[in-house]
Structure formats: structure tokens, C-alpha cells
């Protein structure tokens, strides 16, 4: 990855955070890396740890939150 690529990625992240500062639920948004992709995610939308019931409830609760793909590597 070159310095130009890094600058472009930073610009994309900053623009996405400026355009969508808050989730539909009212919580702030933040850039998060996952599987070589960068997503703009609601800060209330986090991976739940614990048992299967806790993970299932977290998955059901996350459906109303904003999530936007910012960078997808080619």
C-alpha cells in the first residue's frame, strides 16, 4: 500500500464520518476494521461475547442500526 492509498483511505473515512456522524438510533458512528474492510458502524453495534442466547439477542437488537461500507480492498 502506498502513501497515496493511505491518504485516500483516510479521506474516505473522514468524509463518511462527516456525512453520517450519528446512527438512526442516536448513537455516534465510528470507523471499524473487519475482515480487511472498513465500515462506519454504530458504536452501540458491537460484537457480543458470552453465550448463544446473548449473541442471538445482540444480533436481533442490531438490525435497526446504521452500517456503511467505507473501504473494500480490491
C-alpha positions in Angstrom: 0.0 0.0 0.0 1.4 3.4 -0.9 1.2 6.7 0.8 -1.3 7.8 -1.8 -3.5 4.8 -0.9 -3.3 5.6 2.8 -4.2 9.3 2.2 -7.2 8.2 0.0 -8.4 5.8 2.7 -8.1 8.5 5.4 -10.1 10.9 3.2 -12.8 8.4 2.7 -13.1 7.6 6.4 -13.2 11.3 7.3 -15.9 12.1 4.7 -18.0 9.1 5.8 -17.8 10.2 9.5 -18.7 13.8 8.5 -21.6 12.8 6.3 -23.1 10.3 8.9 -22.0 11.4 12.4 -24.9 9.6 14.2 -26.8 6.3 13.8 -30.5 6.2 13.3 -30.7 5.3 17.0 -28.9 8.5 18.0 -25.5 6.9 19.0 -22.3 8.2 17.4 -20.7 6.4 14.4 -17.1 5.2 14.3 -14.9 3.6 11.6 -14.1 0.0 12.4 -12.0 -2.6 10.5 -13.4 -6.0 9.9 -12.1 -8.7 7.5 -9.9 -6.3 5.6 -12.8 -3.9 5.1 -13.5 -0.6 6.9 -17.1 0.0 8.0 -18.8 3.0 9.5 -20.6 1.4 12.4 -22.9 2.5 15.2 -20.9 2.4 18.4 -23.8 0.6 20.1 -23.4 -2.2 17.5 -20.6 -4.3 18.9 -19.9 -7.9 18.8 -21.4 -9.5 21.8 -19.5 -12.0 23.9 -20.9 -14.7 26.0 -23.4 -17.5 25.5 -25.5 -18.3 22.5 -28.6 -16.5 23.9 -26.7 -13.3 24.5 -25.3 -13.4 20.9 -28.7 -14.1 19.5 -30.3 -11.2 21.4 -27.4 -8.8 20.3 -28.0 -9.9 16.6 -31.7 -9.2 16.8 -31.1 -5.8 18.5 -28.6 -4.7 15.9 -31.0 -4.7 12.9 -32.1 -1.1 13.5 -28.5 0.4 13.4 -26.7 2.2 10.6 -23.8 0.4 9.0 -22.0 1.6 5.8 -19.0 0.1 3.9 -16.3 2.7 3.5 -13.3 0.8 2.1 -13.4 -2.6 0.4 -9.9 -3.8 -0.7 -9.6 -5.0 -4.3 
